[in-house]
Amino acid sequence: MNTPLNKLPIQAVINGEPKMFLAAPGQILADVLRDELELIGTKIGCNTGDCGACSVLVNDRLVCSCLVLAAEVEGQSVQTIEGIADGAMLHPVQQKLLEHGGLQCGICTPGVVVAAKALLDSNPNPTEEQARYWLAGNLCRCTGYDKIIHAVLDAAKVIREGAAS
């Protein structure tokens, strides 16, 4: 494969689909997701890992994609906000954020959804304190955090009830 000067061919599974893309050695995953793969749901807020807007899952581990080099996902699985819903069926976190009014401008929302999904995947019955702690890395300037936390706890209930049936 002929690659442009200084670009590395990277193979990864993105939202369940094998993908191959080119990345410069120092290029961050957030930029590749947005610019190369056109997955613009991943937002770039601070570029320092402080706001959580660029949160994605790499091998089911929550990371800020502004702190991960694109080359580091070679052979890995990456899930972005675009991979959370099941077609037109929203994930319970997405549905409950809508119902509780836990989103407004949309900058933090993708990162909050990904982080909340990661929480509920690892702990389907979090306390309010645990949910607040887990989502502390996601900054929101519009809604206040109560609506987000209540939506996540409500989504946890839906997920638990679904698992019980």
BELRA-V767822 format. One record per residue. RES is the residue in one letter. PSI is psi as a letter, one per 30 degrees, with the letter a starting at -180 (* if undefined). Layout:
res: {RES RES}
psi: {PSI PSI}
//
This chain:
res: {M N T P L N K L P I Q A V I N G E P K M F L A A P G Q I L A D V L R D E L E L I G T K I G C N T G D C G A C S V L V N D R L V C S C L V L A A E V E G Q S V Q T I E G I A D G A M L H P V Q Q K L L E H G G L Q C G I C T P G V V V A A K A L L D S N P N P T E E Q A R Y W L A G N L C R C T G Y D K I I H A V L D A A K V I R E G A A S}
psi: {k k k l k g k k k k k l j j h f k k k k l k k l e g k l e e e e e e e e f h i g e j l j d f g g g f f f f g k l k j h g k k l j f f g k k e f f g k g l k k k l e f g e l i b f j k k e e e e e e e e f h g k d f f e f e e e e e e e e e e e f e f j f i l l e e e e e e e g f g j k k f e f l f e e e e e e e e e e e e e e e e e f f *}
//
